[in-house]
Amino acid sequence: MIIEKMTFSDFECIKDILQTDFDEFWNSNILKSELENENSKYIVAKENNEIVGFAGIIITPVDIEITNIVTKKTNRKKGIGKLLLDKLIKMAKEINSESISLEVNENNSIAIHLYECYGFKKVGLRKKYYNGKDNAIIMTKVL
């Protein structure tokens, strides 16, 4: 498994399968604009030259925010999310951020458990954040 910076070539490889293979993700236009944003950093996980996951952060004046950690449906439960999260935390530390934050759907117990294992604490709630119905739990980790 290789974790490396996402390139526009990587984006072109996955843009047409974001909704089908990675589910509930932004559309390709949003991901493209994130790649063009100088405050955003994206990484990909590749296995045998195939993109099996990706993740990103955005650097804000306050902290680092994880925008997403996404694993290809056919490659879930293989630890790819953990590898991506490890790399994002390392990137935040290299930037000398004091903390790293994220939002997670309150119904995503697997992700919540993963973040808690990494020391993220629940610090807030955004009501009806996902699809206008599901709440988002705001979680932060002090670095």
ROSE-194401 format. One line per field, with one value per atom (N, C-alpha, C, O, CB): residue number from 1; atom name; x, y, z. Coordinates in steps of 0.2 Angstrom, whole numbers. Each point is the difference from the previous one (the first is absolute). Last residue first. Glycine has a CB too. Layout:
BEGIN
nr <- NUM;... $
atom <- CA;... $
x <- X;... $
y <- Y;... $
z <- Z;... $
This chain:
BEGIN
nr <- 143;143;143;143;143;142;142;142;142;142;141;141;141;141;141;140;140;140;140;140;139;139;139;139;139;138;138;138;138;138;137;137;137;137;137;136;136;136;136;136;135;135;135;135;135;134;134;134;134;134;133;133;133;133;133;132;132;132;132;132;131;131;131;131;131;130;130;130;130;130;129;129;129;129;129;128;128;128;128;128;127;127;127;127;127;126;126;126;126;126;125;125;125;125;125;124;124;124;124;124;123;123;123;123;123;122;122;122;122;122;121;121;121;121;121;120;120;120;120;120;119;119;119;119;119;118;118;118;118;118;117;117;117;117;117;116;116;116;116;116;115;115;115;115;115;114;114;114;114;114;113;113;113;113;113;112;112;112;112;112;111;111;111;111;111;110;110;110;110;110;109;109;109;109;109;108;108;108;108;108;107;107;107;107;107;106;106;106;106;106;105;105;105;105;105;104;104;104;104;104;103;103;103;103;103;102;102;102;102;102;101;101;101;101;101;100;100;100;100;100;99;99;99;99;99;98;98;98;98;98;97;97;97;97;97;96;96;96;96;96;95;95;95;95;95;94;94;94;94;94;93;93;93;93;93;92;92;92;92;92;91;91;91;91;91;90;90;90;90;90;89;89;89;89;89;88;88;88;88;88;87;87;87;87;87;86;86;86;86;86;85;85;85;85;85;84;84;84;84;84;83;83;83;83;83;82;82;82;82;82;81;81;81;81;81;80;80;80;80;80;79;79;79;79;79;78;78;78;78;78;77;77;77;77;77;76;76;76;76;76;75;75;75;75;75;74;74;74;74;74;73;73;73;73;73;72;72;72;72;72;71;71;71;71;71;70;70;70;70;70;69;69;69;69;69;68;68;68;68;68;67;67;67;67;67;66;66;66;66;66;65;65;65;65;65;64;64;64;64;64;63;63;63;63;63;62;62;62;62;62;61;61;61;61;61;60;60;60;60;60;59;59;59;59;59;58;58;58;58;58;57;57;57;57;57;56;56;56;56;56;55;55;55;55;55;54;54;54;54;54;53;53;53;53;53;52;52;52;52;52;51;51;51;51;51;50;50;50;50;50;49;49;49;49;49;48;48;48;48;48;47;47;47;47;47;46;46;46;46;46;45;45;45;45;45;44;44;44;44;44;43;43;43;43;43;42;42;42;42;42;41;41;41;41;41;40;40;40;40;40;39;39;39;39;39;38;38;38;38;38;37;37;37;37;37;36;36;36;36;36;35;35;35;35;35;34;34;34;34;34;33;33;33;33;33;32;32;32;32;32;31;31;31;31;31;30;30;30;30;30;29;29;29;29;29;28;28;28;28;28;27;27;27;27;27;26;26;26;26;26;25;25;25;25;25;24;24;24;24;24;23;23;23;23;23;22;22;22;22;22;21;21;21;21;21;20;20;20;20;20;19;19;19;19;19;18;18;18;18;18;17;17;17;17;17;16;16;16;16;16;15;15;15;15;15;14;14;14;14;14;13;13;13;13;13;12;12;12;12;12;11;11;11;11;11;10;10;10;10;10;9;9;9;9;9;8;8;8;8;8;7;7;7;7;7;6;6;6;6;6;5;5;5;5;5;4;4;4;4;4;3;3;3;3;3;2;2;2;2;2;1;1;1;1;1 $
atom <- N;CA;C;O;CB;N;CA;C;O;CB;N;CA;C;O;CB;N;CA;C;O;CB;N;CA;C;O;CB;N;CA;C;O;CB;N;CA;C;O;CB;N;CA;C;O;CB;N;CA;C;O;CB;N;CA;C;O;CB;N;CA;C;O;CB;N;CA;C;O;CB;N;CA;C;O;CB;N;CA;C;O;CB;N;CA;C;O;CB;N;CA;C;O;CB;N;CA;C;O;CB;N;CA;C;O;CB;N;CA;C;O;CB;N;CA;C;O;CB;N;CA;C;O;CB;N;CA;C;O;CB;N;CA;C;O;CB;N;CA;C;O;CB;N;CA;C;O;CB;N;CA;C;O;CB;N;CA;C;O;CB;N;CA;C;O;CB;N;CA;C;O;CB;N;CA;C;O;CB;N;CA;C;O;CB;N;CA;C;O;CB;N;CA;C;O;CB;N;CA;C;O;CB;N;CA;C;O;CB;N;CA;C;O;CB;N;CA;C;O;CB;N;CA;C;O;CB;N;CA;C;O;CB;N;CA;C;O;CB;N;CA;C;O;CB;N;CA;C;O;CB;N;CA;C;O;CB;N;CA;C;O;CB;N;CA;C;O;CB;N;CA;C;O;CB;N;CA;C;O;CB;N;CA;C;O;CB;N;CA;C;O;CB;N;CA;C;O;CB;N;CA;C;O;CB;N;CA;C;O;CB;N;CA;C;O;CB;N;CA;C;O;CB;N;CA;C;O;CB;N;CA;C;O;CB;N;CA;C;O;CB;N;CA;C;O;CB;N;CA;C;O;CB;N;CA;C;O;CB;N;CA;C;O;CB;N;CA;C;O;CB;N;CA;C;O;CB;N;CA;C;O;CB;N;CA;C;O;CB;N;CA;C;O;CB;N;CA;C;O;CB;N;CA;C;O;CB;N;CA;C;O;CB;N;CA;C;O;CB;N;CA;C;O;CB;N;CA;C;O;CB;N;CA;C;O;CB;N;CA;C;O;CB;N;CA;C;O;CB;N;CA;C;O;CB;N;CA;C;O;CB;N;CA;C;O;CB;N;CA;C;O;CB;N;CA;C;O;CB;N;CA;C;O;CB;N;CA;C;O;CB;N;CA;C;O;CB;N;CA;C;O;CB;N;CA;C;O;CB;N;CA;C;O;CB;N;CA;C;O;CB;N;CA;C;O;CB;N;CA;C;O;CB;N;CA;C;O;CB;N;CA;C;O;CB;N;CA;C;O;CB;N;CA;C;O;CB;N;CA;C;O;CB;N;CA;C;O;CB;N;CA;C;O;CB;N;CA;C;O;CB;N;CA;C;O;CB;N;CA;C;O;CB;N;CA;C;O;CB;N;CA;C;O;CB;N;CA;C;O;CB;N;CA;C;O;CB;N;CA;C;O;CB;N;CA;C;O;CB;N;CA;C;O;CB;N;CA;C;O;CB;N;CA;C;O;CB;N;CA;C;O;CB;N;CA;C;O;CB;N;CA;C;O;CB;N;CA;C;O;CB;N;CA;C;O;CB;N;CA;C;O;CB;N;CA;C;O;CB;N;CA;C;O;CB;N;CA;C;O;CB;N;CA;C;O;CB;N;CA;C;O;CB;N;CA;C;O;CB;N;CA;C;O;CB;N;CA;C;O;CB;N;CA;C;O;CB;N;CA;C;O;CB;N;CA;C;O;CB;N;CA;C;O;CB;N;CA;C;O;CB;N;CA;C;O;CB;N;CA;C;O;CB;N;CA;C;O;CB;N;CA;C;O;CB;N;CA;C;O;CB;N;CA;C;O;CB;N;CA;C;O;CB;N;CA;C;O;CB;N;CA;C;O;CB;N;CA;C;O;CB;N;CA;C;O;CB;N;CA;C;O;CB;N;CA;C;O;CB;N;CA;C;O;CB;N;CA;C;O;CB;N;CA;C;O;CB $
x <- -14;6;6;6;-10;-24;5;7;0;-7;-19;6;5;2;-5;-26;7;5;-1;-4;-22;5;7;1;-8;-22;6;5;-1;-4;-18;3;7;4;-9;-20;8;3;-2;2;-27;5;7;2;-11;-13;5;4;3;-3;-16;-3;5;-2;-7;14;-6;-3;-6;4;22;-7;-6;-5;10;15;0;-7;-5;15;-8;6;0;2;4;-21;-2;5;-2;-10;20;-7;-2;2;-5;27;-3;-7;0;11;7;-5;-3;-1;-2;26;-5;-5;2;5;14;0;-7;-1;14;1;-6;-1;0;-6;30;-6;-5;0;8;15;-5;-5;-3;5;16;0;-4;1;10;-8;5;1;4;-5;-17;6;6;6;-12;-15;1;7;3;-16;6;3;1;5;-11;-4;7;3;5;-8;-20;4;8;4;-14;-6;0;5;4;-16;7;4;1;6;-9;-13;7;5;6;-11;-18;3;7;5;-16;-6;5;5;5;-5;-20;-2;6;-1;-11;13;-1;-2;0;-4;20;-7;-1;3;-5;23;-2;-8;-2;14;11;-8;-1;2;-5;27;-4;-7;-2;12;18;-8;-3;3;-3;25;-3;-7;-1;12;11;-5;-3;2;-5;22;-1;-5;-1;4;15;-7;-1;3;-8;24;0;-6;-1;12;-4;-2;0;-1;-6;11;5;-1;5;-3;-18;5;6;3;-6;-16;-2;6;1;-13;15;0;-2;4;-7;1;7;1;4;-1;-25;3;7;2;-10;-1;-3;2;2;-12;16;4;-3;4;-2;-13;7;4;3;-3;-21;-1;7;2;-14;11;-2;0;3;-9;8;6;-1;5;-2;-22;5;7;3;-8;-12;-2;5;1;-13;14;2;-1;4;-6;-2;4;2;5;-1;-20;7;5;6;-10;-21;2;7;1;-13;1;-1;2;1;-10;9;6;-1;5;1;-23;3;6;3;-8;-5;-5;3;-1;-9;26;-4;-4;3;6;-2;3;-5;-6;12;0;-4;3;6;-12;6;4;-5;-5;13;-7;-3;5;6;-14;11;-6;-3;-6;11;10;0;-7;-5;12;8;-7;1;2;-8;22;0;-7;-1;14;-9;2;0;-1;-3;0;-1;4;3;-14;10;3;0;5;-7;0;-4;5;5;-17;14;3;-4;0;12;-19;0;3;-1;-9;10;0;-1;2;5;-12;3;-1;-4;1;3;-2;3;5;-5;-5;3;-3;-5;7;0;-2;3;5;-7;6;-5;-3;-4;10;8;-2;-6;-5;8;17;-7;-2;3;-6;25;-1;-8;-1;11;-2;1;-2;-3;1;-5;2;0;-5;0;4;0;2;5;-3;-12;2;0;-5;2;4;-3;4;6;-10;0;4;-4;-6;14;-8;-4;6;5;-15;5;5;-3;-4;13;-14;-3;6;4;-16;13;-1;-2;0;-2;4;7;0;5;-2;-21;0;7;2;-14;4;3;1;3;-9;-4;7;3;6;-9;-20;4;8;4;-14;-6;1;4;4;-15;4;5;2;5;-10;-12;7;5;5;-10;-17;2;7;4;-16;1;2;3;4;-13;0;7;2;6;-7;-17;1;7;4;-17;9;-2;1;2;2;-10;5;-2;-5;14;-20;-1;6;1;-9;15;-6;0;5;-7;18;2;-6;1;10;-13;5;2;3;1;-21;-1;5;-2;-3;7;-7;-1;-3;-1;24;0;-7;1;6;3;-2;-1;-1;7;3;-7;-3;-5;9;18;-6;-7;-5;14;15;-6;-6;-5;14;12;-1;-7;-3;16;-4;-3;-2;-5;12;5;-7;-3;-6;9;19;-3;-8;-4;14;5;-1;-4;-4;15;-5;-6;-1;-5;7;10;1;-6;-5;17;-5;-4;1;2;-11;27;-4;-5;2;8;-3;3;-4;-6;14;-5;-3;4;6;-12;4;4;-5;-5;13;-6;-4;5;4;-14 $
y <- 91;-4;2;-2;3;-4;5;-4;-6;12;-10;-3;6;3;-15;10;3;-4;-3;15;-12;-3;4;2;-13;12;4;-3;-1;11;-20;1;3;-2;-8;10;-1;1;5;-1;-11;4;-1;-6;7;-6;-3;5;5;-15;18;-4;-3;0;-3;16;3;-4;2;4;-13;-1;4;-2;-9;12;-5;-1;-2;-3;20;2;-5;3;1;0;-1;1;3;0;6;-3;-1;5;-1;-4;4;-3;-6;10;-4;-4;5;6;-14;4;3;-4;-5;16;-18;6;4;6;-6;-26;3;7;1;-12;-2;1;4;4;-3;-17;5;0;-5;4;-15;5;6;6;-9;-19;4;7;4;-8;-12;-4;4;-1;-9;19;0;-4;2;-1;0;6;0;3;3;-25;1;6;0;-6;2;-4;1;0;-8;19;3;-4;3;1;-13;5;4;2;-1;-19;-2;5;0;-9;15;-3;-3;1;-3;19;-4;-2;2;4;8;-7;-4;-6;10;20;-4;-7;-4;15;3;-2;-4;-5;5;17;-7;-1;3;-7;24;-1;-7;-3;15;0;-3;0;1;-8;17;-1;-3;-1;11;-4;-3;-1;-4;-1;21;-5;-2;3;2;9;-2;-5;-4;15;-7;2;-3;-5;4;0;3;3;4;-1;-16;7;4;6;-10;-19;3;7;4;-15;-2;1;4;4;-14;3;6;1;6;-9;-15;6;6;5;-12;-15;2;7;4;-17;4;3;1;6;-13;-3;7;3;6;-9;-19;4;8;4;-14;-8;1;5;4;-16;6;4;1;6;-10;-11;7;5;5;-9;-19;2;8;4;-16;1;1;3;5;-14;2;6;2;6;-9;-18;6;7;4;-11;-17;4;6;4;-13;-8;-3;5;-1;-4;7;-5;-3;-6;3;12;2;-5;-6;13;-5;-1;2;2;1;-1;-7;-1;-6;5;23;-5;-7;-4;11;14;-3;-6;-4;7;18;-6;-3;0;-2;27;-4;-6;0;10;13;-6;-5;-2;4;27;-7;-5;1;4;18;1;-7;0;11;0;-6;1;0;-8;28;-4;-5;1;9;7;-5;-3;-3;1;26;-7;-3;3;-4;25;-3;-6;-2;8;6;4;-3;2;8;-27;6;4;-3;-3;-16;4;7;4;-9;-21;7;4;-1;0;-26;5;7;1;-9;-20;6;4;-1;1;-26;4;7;1;-11;-17;7;4;-2;1;-26;4;7;1;-11;-8;-4;5;-3;-8;10;5;-4;-1;12;-23;2;4;-2;-9;0;6;2;4;-7;-14;-2;5;-1;-11;21;-7;-3;1;-2;27;-4;-7;-1;11;15;-7;-4;-1;2;27;-6;-6;0;6;22;-5;-6;0;4;25;-6;-6;1;5;22;-5;-7;-2;8;23;-7;-5;2;2;20;-1;-7;-3;14;-1;-1;-1;-2;10;-15;4;0;-6;5;-13;6;5;5;-7;-19;-1;6;1;-12;12;-1;-1;2;-7;6;7;-1;5;0;-25;4;7;2;-8;-7;-3;4;1;-12;17;2;-2;3;-3;-8;8;2;4;-2;-24;1;7;2;-13;4;-1;2;3;-1;-11;6;-2;-5;13;-28;5;6;-1;-9;-13;6;5;3;-10;-16;2;7;1;-13;-2;3;2;2;1;-13;-4;2;-4;1;14;-7;-4;-5;7;22;-1;-8;-2;13;-3;3;-3;-3;13;-13;-5;2;-4;-4;22;-3;-6;-2;5;9;5;-3;2;6;-19;-1;4;-1;-3;6;-7;-2;-5;3;25;-3;-7;-2;11;0;2;-2;-2;12;-14;-5;2;-4;3;15;-6;-5;-4;6;18;1;-6;-2;14;-16;4;1;-4;0;-3;-1;5;6;-10;-7;6;-1;-4;11;-29;6;5;0;-8;-19;6;6;1;-6;-23;6;6;0;-5;-24;6;6;1;-7 $
z <- 96;-2;4;-1;-10;13;2;-2;2;8;-20;3;1;-4;-1;0;0;4;5;-6;-11;4;-1;-6;5;-4;-1;5;6;-10;-7;6;-2;-5;11;-19;-1;7;4;-16;3;3;-1;-1;10;-26;5;3;-3;-3;-10;5;5;6;-15;-12;3;5;3;-13;-2;-3;3;-1;-3;20;-6;-3;3;2;13;-4;-6;-6;16;11;-7;-5;-5;9;19;-1;-8;-4;15;3;-5;-2;-3;-1;27;-4;-6;2;8;9;-2;-5;-1;2;10;3;-3;3;-3;4;-3;3;6;-7;-3;5;-4;-4;14;-17;-2;6;2;-15;11;5;-2;3;-1;-13;-2;5;-1;-11;13;2;-2;3;-6;-2;7;2;5;-3;-24;2;7;3;-12;0;-2;2;3;-13;15;4;-2;4;-3;-14;6;5;3;-5;-19;-1;7;2;-14;11;-1;-1;3;-9;9;6;-1;4;0;-16;-3;6;2;-12;11;-1;-2;-1;-2;6;7;-1;5;-1;-21;1;6;2;-14;10;-2;2;5;-2;-5;1;-3;-5;4;11;-5;2;5;-9;11;1;-6;-6;13;7;-7;2;5;-10;17;0;-7;-5;16;-7;7;1;5;-2;-24;2;7;2;-14;-5;7;3;3;-6;-18;-1;7;0;-10;10;-4;-1;-1;-5;16;5;-4;3;4;-19;4;5;1;-2;-13;-4;4;0;-10;20;-1;-4;2;-2;2;7;-1;3;3;-25;1;7;0;-7;2;-4;1;0;-8;19;3;-4;3;0;-11;6;3;2;0;-20;-3;6;0;-10;15;-3;-3;1;-4;12;5;-2;2;4;-21;3;6;1;-4;-9;-4;4;-1;-10;18;3;-4;2;5;-12;-1;3;-1;-10;8;5;-1;2;0;-24;7;4;-2;-1;-22;4;7;4;-14;-7;-1;4;0;-11;10;3;0;5;-9;5;-5;3;4;-13;24;-2;-6;1;10;2;-4;-2;-3;-1;20;0;-4;3;8;-7;-1;0;-1;-6;14;-4;-2;0;-5;26;-4;-4;3;5;3;0;-5;-6;9;14;-7;1;5;-6;13;0;-7;-5;17;-8;7;1;4;-4;-22;5;7;4;-11;-12;1;5;3;-4;-18;5;1;-4;1;-5;-2;6;6;-14;-2;5;-3;-6;14;-16;-1;7;4;-16;-3;6;-1;-4;12;-20;0;6;3;-16;0;5;-1;-3;11;-23;5;5;4;-7;-23;6;4;-3;-3;-9;0;6;6;-12;1;-4;-1;-4;-2;22;-7;-5;-5;8;17;1;-8;-3;15;2;-6;2;4;-11;18;2;-7;-3;16;-9;-2;2;2;-12;17;-1;-3;1;9;-7;0;-2;-3;-1;14;-2;0;5;1;-6;0;-2;-4;2;1;7;1;6;-3;-25;3;8;2;-11;-11;6;3;2;0;-20;-3;6;-1;-10;15;-2;-3;1;-4;9;6;-2;4;2;-23;3;7;1;-6;-6;-4;3;0;-10;20;2;-5;3;0;-6;6;2;2;2;-24;0;6;1;-9;6;-2;-1;1;-7;25;-7;-3;4;-5;27;-5;-7;-2;11;6;0;-4;-4;5;5;4;0;5;2;-18;3;4;3;-3;-16;7;4;6;-12;-16;3;7;4;-15;-3;0;4;3;-14;9;3;0;5;-9;-6;7;3;5;-8;-20;4;7;5;-12;-11;-3;5;-1;-10;16;0;-3;3;-5;5;4;0;3;4;-20;0;4;-1;0;-1;-6;0;-3;-3;24;0;-6;0;7;-5;4;0;0;7;-19;-3;4;-3;-3;15;-4;-4;-2;2;23;-6;-4;1;-1;27;-5;-6;2;6;11;-2;-6;-5;9;10;-3;-2;1;-5;15;1;-3;2;9;-15;0;1;-2;-6;12;0;0;4;2 $
